[in-house]
Amino acid sequence: MPQQQLDWTEYAAALFDLDGVITPTAEVHMRAWAAMFGELLADRPEVAPYTDADYYTYVDGRPRYDGVRSFLASRDIHLPEGDPGDPATAETVCGLGNRKDAMFSKVLADQGVTAYPGSVALLESLKEQGTPMAIVSSSRNAPAVLRAADVEDYFDTVVSGAVAAELGLAGKPAPDTFLHAAEVLGSPPGRAVVLEDAVSGVAAGRAGQFGLVVGVDRGAGVRALTEGGADVVVVDLRELVP
């Protein structure tokens, strides 16, 4: 695996997405989204089926309800917005988002999760040199995933979907959550590195004018990540270990 010539001493903070960057939970999210939208479209045979390509185009990296809205718009399906308290059985934007979340939580509880070894290698290296690190995830499940993967102690702050909602921060591809994380870590955006596997995430890094935006290709594709805003694309974070 080729090593990237990256001098981490030039940067004051590292801001990581979680799913697909630190842990392989993006695969769990993909299965949960596919199951949820599959149920929705089962009664709509005239609508094109949901595919993995839809995940990367409309869902990946976005806050849960934004992902629902984006996909529904792509199929010209109009549903009531509903309320975040809607049950998972409700056919509303919020109800569908909650159904997907319930599916994800069940898989996580049943199967657990293990962090990517290459990601842990980079976390260990950055911890040794004292680089402050944050998780910036659209998922409200981020704290639970970090605990399940036993990597929560590497991070000085976690900006999850729940934190973003509480603070009124716009989700990716807006840069707000990354900017907040950098501020918490005391780093100017220009001296922070964003590490993302989603096109919406690298777009957020570019919009925030961060010092470096690293795309992690777990399926989105080098071209899509580069065009979205990544300065560098790797297939595994071990490539970034000094």
Helices and strands as residue ranges (DSSP letters): G 8-10, E 13-16, H 25-41, H 52-54, I 55-59, H 64-74, H 93-111, H 117-128, E 133-136, H 142-149, G 152-154, E 157-159, H 161-167, H 176-185, G 189-191, E 192-196, H 199-207, E 212-216, H 222-228, E 232-234, G 237-240
